[in-house]
Structures are given as structure tokens and as C-alpha cells.
């Protein structure tokens, strides 16, 4: 349930910064998945 966002420059800048932050966080998460998978397999003894 999203309310209508304010259109002032400060709010628009904050929204853009939040979007960029989310994209960076997602990229870091995607980059960590292979490392975590290899670590898990090594711990279990599959590699």
C-alpha cells in the first residue's frame, strides 16, 4: 500500500539515493552467493 510521494527536490534526491543503495546491496548479495555456496560445499565435504 504505497502513498503518493512528495515531489520536492529533497524527497526526489532521497528516493534516488535509496534506489541506488538497494541496487548496490543487491549486487553485493549476488556476489556473495557463490562464495557462500563453495564454503558450504567445502564444509560438508562435497568439493
C-alpha positions as CSV (number, residue, x, y, z in Angstrom):
1,X,0.0,0.0,0.0
2,X,2.1,2.9,-1.3
3,X,1.1,6.5,-0.7
4,X,1.8,9.2,-3.2
5,X,5.4,10.5,-2.8
6,X,6.3,14.1,-2.3
7,X,7.7,15.8,-5.4
8,X,10.0,18.3,-3.7
9,X,13.7,18.1,-4.8
10,X,14.9,16.8,-1.4
11,X,12.5,13.9,-1.5
12,X,13.3,13.0,-5.1
13,X,17.0,13.1,-4.2
14,X,16.5,10.8,-1.2
15,X,14.4,8.4,-3.3
16,X,17.1,8.2,-5.9
17,X,19.8,7.6,-3.2
18,X,17.7,4.8,-1.7
19,X,17.2,3.2,-5.0
20,X,21.0,3.3,-5.7
21,X,21.7,1.9,-2.3
22,X,19.2,-1.0,-2.9
23,X,20.9,-1.8,-6.2
24,X,24.4,-1.9,-4.6
25,X,23.1,-4.1,-1.7
26,X,21.6,-6.5,-4.2
27,X,24.8,-6.6,-6.2
28,X,26.8,-7.4,-3.1
29,X,24.3,-10.2,-2.2
30,X,24.6,-11.7,-5.6
31,X,28.4,-11.6,-5.5
32,X,28.4,-13.4,-2.1
33,X,26.2,-16.3,-3.1
34,X,28.9,-18.2,-5.0
35,X,31.3,-17.7,-2.1
36,X,28.8,-18.9,0.5
37,X,27.9,-21.9,-1.7
38,X,31.5,-23.0,-2.2
39,X,32.1,-22.6,1.6
40,X,29.1,-24.7,2.4
41,X,30.1,-27.4,0.0
42,X,33.7,-27.4,1.4
43,X,32.4,-27.7,4.9
44,X,30.1,-30.6,4.0
45,X,32.9,-32.3,2.1
46,X,31.4,-32.3,-1.4
47,X,34.3,-30.4,-3.1
